[in-house]
């Protein structure tokens, strides 16, 4: 599942208990060395609190899950924070490129999604394809970090099997080129299967010639955001994601500018609302097509009922949502809408938020 799908799933879960563990992490060694100890301490705290509050037998399954998470978590692809969600029904681990406000264990009847929803709404999830005739790897990426390698029945790809053995035939440039395209056609079809499951676009790291061949055989060239030249001396994940992130950022800026223009056009059509209460209700009802938000804007509110709220006077009070903006954004995305966080200057004519309605 993508992070978006995980968040939508976790936001709908209810149970007692639901365990959330959040901690700040480091991307590289030796800074990351204490992270393993910190995770171990937080898991120990969670296990102790579960046993004290619920008894060992009723939470035996959760205790076992906590133990397995600790044993198998891979610190090689850490970003800036790690979030673990466990209940009788759910088990998810999410890494994001934003720090969390504190290392903590939360136990309640739902998961604590505050930090991660805010981080996700301001981040970009995509794929990175490291393409060569000597083999192909596919990685999940979030902003400027790799979160893990895709390993399934297709990826990683072995070296090109379409080898021309006959020496005379190998001198036939057209035949050799056809063999390479056949290999890349197989790669493209495998990538399409991943895209159909996730909807994530891809940045390709490869030579100019190989990218040209890939585009010639691609079923959907539009799912590729572009390519960056491969440096065979720098194919570590932290190197290739730096190149990829520059391409993604450029694509983000283009899409933001187009979204602002679309919102301006929608004003004349009477399809834009800027009142946050109206925006919230439209997001619940599936009427939200495009949401623009000032990236520095957040609002703490107290929920009056399921469809209305008021500014919160006590951040720790009952029924308080510390950032309703992030939950509005998740509602929009979960119902097929689009969300862009941008600078206030770009949307100043609308205020801090503007929503284009579907109808």
C-alpha positions as CSV (number, residue, x, y, z in Angstrom):
1,X,0.0,0.0,0.0
2,X,1.0,3.6,-0.6
3,X,1.3,5.9,2.4
4,X,-1.9,7.6,1.4
5,X,-3.7,4.2,1.4
6,X,-2.2,3.3,4.8
7,X,-3.4,6.6,6.3
8,X,-6.9,6.2,5.0
9,X,-7.0,2.7,6.4
10,X,-5.5,3.6,9.8
11,X,-7.8,6.7,10.2
12,X,-10.8,4.3,9.9
13,X,-9.6,1.8,12.5
14,X,-11.1,1.7,15.9
15,X,-10.1,-0.7,18.7
16,X,-9.0,-0.9,22.2
17,X,-6.1,-0.8,22.4
18,X,-4.5,0.9,19.4
19,X,-0.8,1.4,19.8
20,X,1.1,4.2,18.1
21,X,4.9,4.5,18.5
22,X,6.6,7.6,17.0
23,X,10.3,8.5,17.1
24,X,12.7,10.8,15.3
25,X,15.3,8.9,13.3
26,X,18.5,9.6,11.4
27,X,19.3,8.8,7.7
28,X,23.0,7.9,8.0
29,X,25.4,6.2,10.3
30,X,26.8,7.0,12.9
31,X,24.0,9.4,13.7
32,X,21.5,6.6,13.4
33,X,23.3,4.3,15.9
34,X,21.1,5.4,18.9
35,X,17.9,5.0,16.9
36,X,17.8,1.2,17.4
37,X,18.2,1.7,21.2
38,X,15.5,4.4,21.2
39,X,13.1,2.1,19.3
40,X,13.8,-0.8,21.7
41,X,13.1,1.5,24.7
42,X,9.8,2.7,23.3
43,X,8.7,-0.9,22.4
44,X,9.6,-1.9,26.0
45,X,7.5,1.0,27.3
46,X,4.5,0.1,25.1
47,X,4.7,-3.6,26.2
48,X,4.8,-2.6,29.9
49,X,1.9,-0.2,29.6
50,X,-0.2,-2.7,27.7
51,X,0.4,-5.4,30.3
52,X,-0.3,-3.0,33.2
53,X,-3.5,-1.6,31.7
54,X,-5.0,-4.6,30.0
55,X,-3.4,-7.7,31.4
56,X,-0.8,-9.9,29.6
57,X,-3.2,-12.5,28.2
58,X,-5.7,-10.1,26.5
59,X,-2.9,-8.3,24.7
60,X,-0.7,-11.4,23.9
61,X,-1.1,-10.9,20.2
62,X,-0.1,-7.3,20.4
63,X,3.0,-8.1,22.5
64,X,4.1,-10.6,19.9
65,X,3.7,-8.1,17.1
66,X,5.8,-5.5,19.1
67,X,8.5,-8.1,19.4
68,X,8.5,-8.9,15.7
69,X,8.6,-5.2,14.7
70,X,11.7,-4.7,16.7
71,X,13.4,-7.8,15.3
72,X,12.7,-7.0,11.6
73,X,12.8,-3.2,11.2
74,X,15.4,-2.2,8.7
75,X,17.3,1.0,9.6
76,X,19.0,1.1,6.3
77,X,16.2,3.2,4.8
78,X,15.3,5.4,7.7
79,X,14.1,9.0,7.0
80,X,13.5,11.7,9.6
81,X,10.8,9.9,11.7
82,X,9.4,6.5,12.1
83,X,5.8,5.7,13.1
84,X,4.5,2.2,14.1
85,X,0.8,1.4,14.3
86,X,-0.4,-1.8,15.9
87,X,-3.8,-3.2,17.0
88,X,-5.6,-6.6,16.7
89,X,-6.5,-5.7,13.2
90,X,-3.8,-3.4,11.9
91,X,0.0,-3.5,11.6
92,X,1.7,-0.7,9.7
93,X,5.2,0.9,9.7
94,X,5.5,4.3,8.0
95,X,8.6,6.4,7.5
96,X,8.4,10.1,6.6
97,X,10.8,13.0,5.8
98,X,9.4,15.2,8.7
99,X,10.4,15.1,12.3
100,X,7.8,14.2,14.9
101,X,7.2,16.6,17.8
102,X,8.4,14.1,20.4
103,X,9.4,10.4,20.8
104,X,6.4,8.8,22.4
105,X,4.0,5.9,22.9
106,X,0.3,6.6,22.5
107,X,-2.3,4.0,23.5
108,X,-6.0,4.6,23.0
109,X,-9.1,3.6,21.0
110,X,-7.7,5.0,17.8
111,X,-4.3,5.7,16.3
112,X,-2.4,9.0,16.8
113,X,-2.0,10.2,13.2
114,X,-1.4,13.9,13.8
115,X,2.2,14.2,12.8
116,X,2.2,11.8,10.0
117,X,-0.9,13.2,8.3
118,X,0.6,16.7,8.4
119,X,3.9,15.3,7.0
120,X,2.2,13.3,4.3
121,X,0.1,16.2,3.0
122,X,3.2,18.3,2.5
123,X,5.3,15.5,0.9
124,X,5.5,13.7,-2.4
125,X,5.6,9.9,-2.8
126,X,7.0,8.4,-6.0
127,X,9.1,5.5,-7.4
128,X,12.7,5.5,-8.6
129,X,13.7,3.1,-11.4
130,X,17.5,2.3,-11.6
131,X,17.6,1.1,-15.2
132,X,20.5,-0.7,-17.0
133,X,21.0,-3.7,-19.1
134,X,22.9,-5.3,-16.3
135,X,19.8,-5.4,-14.0
136,X,16.9,-3.2,-12.8
137,X,16.0,-2.1,-9.3
138,X,12.8,-0.2,-8.2
139,X,12.6,1.9,-5.0
140,X,9.9,3.7,-3.1
141,X,10.8,7.3,-2.4
142,X,9.3,10.1,-0.3
143,X,10.7,13.6,-1.0
144,X,14.5,13.3,-0.9
145,X,14.7,9.9,0.8
146,X,14.4,6.2,-0.2
147,X,11.9,4.4,2.1
148,X,12.6,0.9,0.7
149,X,13.2,-1.3,-2.3
150,X,10.3,-2.9,-4.2
151,X,10.7,-6.7,-4.2
152,X,8.0,-8.7,-5.9
153,X,7.6,-11.3,-8.6
154,X,9.1,-8.9,-11.1
155,X,11.6,-6.6,-9.3
156,X,14.5,-6.6,-9.0
157,X,15.2,-7.6,-12.7
158,X,18.1,-9.9,-13.6
159,X,20.5,-8.7,-16.4
160,X,19.1,-8.7,-19.9
161,X,18.5,-12.3,-20.9
162,X,18.0,-11.4,-24.6
163,X,21.6,-12.1,-25.5
164,X,22.8,-12.5,-29.1
165,X,25.3,-15.3,-29.1
166,X,26.3,-15.5,-32.8
167,X,29.3,-13.2,-33.4
168,X,28.1,-12.1,-36.8
169,X,24.7,-11.2,-35.6
170,X,26.2,-9.1,-32.8
171,X,27.5,-6.8,-35.4
172,X,24.0,-6.1,-36.5
173,X,23.2,-2.8,-34.6
174,X,19.5,-3.0,-35.4
175,X,19.2,-6.5,-34.0
176,X,21.1,-5.6,-30.9
177,X,18.9,-2.5,-30.4
178,X,15.7,-4.7,-30.7
179,X,17.0,-7.0,-28.0
180,X,17.5,-4.1,-25.6
181,X,14.0,-2.7,-26.4
182,X,12.5,-6.2,-25.7
183,X,14.1,-6.2,-22.3
184,X,12.9,-2.7,-21.5
185,X,9.4,-3.6,-22.7
186,X,9.4,-6.4,-20.1
187,X,10.5,-3.8,-17.5
188,X,7.8,-1.3,-18.5
189,X,5.1,-3.9,-18.2
190,X,6.3,-4.9,-14.8
191,X,6.3,-1.2,-13.8
192,X,2.8,-0.8,-15.1
193,X,1.6,-3.5,-12.7
194,X,3.1,-1.6,-9.8
195,X,1.6,1.7,-11.1
196,X,-1.9,0.1,-11.4
197,X,-1.6,-0.9,-7.7
198,X,-0.2,2.3,-6.4
199,X,-0.8,5.2,-8.8
200,X,2.7,6.4,-8.1
201,X,4.8,8.1,-10.9
202,X,8.4,7.1,-11.6
203,X,11.7,8.9,-12.1
204,X,14.2,6.9,-14.1
205,X,18.0,6.9,-13.5
206,X,19.7,5.7,-16.6
207,X,21.7,6.7,-19.8
208,X,20.1,9.0,-22.4
209,X,20.0,6.1,-24.9
210,X,18.3,3.7,-22.5
211,X,15.7,6.2,-21.5
212,X,15.0,6.8,-25.2
213,X,14.5,3.1,-25.8
214,X,12.3,2.8,-22.7
215,X,10.0,5.6,-24.0
216,X,9.8,3.9,-27.4
217,X,8.2,0.8,-25.8
218,X,6.4,2.4,-22.8
219,X,2.6,1.6,-22.7
220,X,2.1,4.8,-20.6
221,X,4.9,7.3,-21.1
222,X,3.0,9.8,-19.0
223,X,3.7,7.8,-15.8
224,X,7.4,8.7,-16.1
225,X,8.3,12.1,-14.7
226,X,11.6,12.1,-16.5
227,X,15.1,10.8,-16.1
228,X,18.5,11.7,-14.7
229,X,21.8,10.5,-16.0
230,X,23.3,7.5,-14.3
231,X,26.8,7.7,-12.7
232,X,28.0,4.1,-12.3
233,X,30.3,5.2,-9.6
234,X,27.4,6.6,-7.6
235,X,24.4,4.2,-7.6
236,X,23.8,4.2,-3.9
237,X,20.3,5.0,-2.9
238,X,21.2,8.4,-1.3
239,X,22.9,9.4,-4.6
240,X,20.1,8.4,-7.0
241,X,17.3,9.9,-4.8
242,X,19.1,13.3,-4.9
243,X,18.8,13.3,-8.7
244,X,15.3,12.1,-8.6
245,X,14.1,14.7,-6.1
246,X,15.2,17.5,-8.3
247,X,13.0,16.2,-11.1
248,X,10.1,15.7,-8.7
249,X,10.4,19.2,-7.3
250,X,10.3,20.7,-10.8
251,X,7.2,18.7,-11.6
252,X,5.6,19.9,-8.3
253,X,6.2,23.5,-9.1
254,X,4.6,23.0,-12.6
255,X,1.6,21.3,-11.1
256,X,1.1,23.9,-8.4
257,X,1.2,26.7,-10.9
258,X,-1.4,24.9,-13.1
259,X,-3.6,24.3,-10.0
260,X,-3.6,28.0,-9.1
261,X,-4.6,28.9,-12.6
262,X,-7.4,26.3,-12.4
263,X,-8.6,27.8,-9.2
264,X,-8.7,31.3,-10.7
265,X,-10.7,30.0,-13.6
266,X,-13.2,28.2,-11.2
267,X,-13.9,31.5,-9.4
268,X,-15.7,32.8,-12.5
269,X,-17.7,29.6,-12.6
270,X,-18.9,30.0,-9.0
271,X,-17.2,26.8,-7.9
272,X,-14.8,28.1,-5.2
273,X,-15.3,28.3,-1.4
274,X,-12.9,29.8,1.0
275,X,-14.6,29.5,4.4
276,X,-12.9,26.7,6.3
277,X,-16.2,25.3,7.8
278,X,-17.7,25.0,4.2
279,X,-14.4,23.5,3.0
280,X,-14.5,20.9,5.8
281,X,-18.1,19.9,5.0
282,X,-17.4,19.7,1.3
283,X,-14.5,17.4,2.0
284,X,-16.7,15.1,4.0
285,X,-19.3,15.0,1.3
286,X,-16.9,14.1,-1.5
287,X,-17.5,17.4,-3.3
288,X,-13.9,18.5,-3.2
289,X,-12.1,18.6,-6.5
290,X,-9.0,20.8,-5.8
291,X,-7.7,22.1,-2.5
292,X,-5.0,24.8,-2.2
293,X,-3.5,25.5,1.2
294,X,-1.0,28.0,2.5
295,X,1.8,25.6,3.5
296,X,2.3,27.5,6.8
297,X,-1.3,27.4,7.8
298,X,-2.7,25.2,10.5
299,X,-5.7,25.5,12.9
300,X,-6.5,23.8,16.2
301,X,-10.2,23.3,16.7
302,X,-12.7,21.7,19.1
303,X,-15.2,19.5,17.3
304,X,-18.8,20.5,18.1
305,X,-20.2,17.6,16.2
306,X,-19.2,15.5,13.1
307,X,-19.7,18.4,10.7
308,X,-18.8,21.6,12.6
309,X,-16.1,23.0,14.9
310,X,-14.9,26.1,16.7
311,X,-11.4,27.4,17.4
312,X,-9.8,25.6,20.3
313,X,-9.0,27.5,23.4
314,X,-7.4,24.6,25.2
315,X,-5.0,22.5,23.0
316,X,-5.4,19.5,25.3
317,X,-9.2,19.9,25.8
318,X,-11.8,17.3,25.0
319,X,-12.6,16.7,21.3
320,X,-9.7,18.9,20.1
321,X,-8.1,18.4,16.7
322,X,-4.7,20.0,16.7
323,X,-4.6,20.6,12.9
324,X,-8.0,20.3,11.2
325,X,-6.3,21.4,7.9
326,X,-4.4,18.2,7.6
327,X,-7.6,16.1,8.2
328,X,-9.4,18.2,5.6
329,X,-6.6,17.4,3.1
330,X,-6.8,13.7,3.9
331,X,-10.5,13.7,3.4
332,X,-10.1,15.4,0.0
333,X,-7.4,12.9,-1.2
334,X,-9.3,9.9,0.1
335,X,-12.3,10.8,-2.0
336,X,-10.3,11.3,-5.2
337,X,-9.6,15.0,-5.0
338,X,-6.3,16.8,-5.3
339,X,-4.3,18.8,-2.7
340,X,-1.5,21.3,-3.1
341,X,0.3,23.0,-0.2
342,X,2.0,26.2,-1.5
343,X,3.3,29.5,-0.5
344,X,0.9,32.2,0.7
345,X,2.0,34.5,-2.1
346,X,0.7,32.1,-4.7
347,X,-2.8,31.9,-3.2
348,X,-3.0,35.3,-1.3
349,X,-6.0,36.3,-3.4
350,X,-8.0,33.4,-1.8
351,X,-6.6,33.6,1.7
352,X,-5.1,30.6,3.5
353,X,-7.3,27.9,1.9
354,X,-9.4,27.6,-1.3
355,X,-11.5,24.7,-2.5
356,X,-12.8,24.1,-6.0
357,X,-16.0,22.1,-5.9
358,X,-16.8,19.3,-8.3
359,X,-20.1,20.8,-9.1
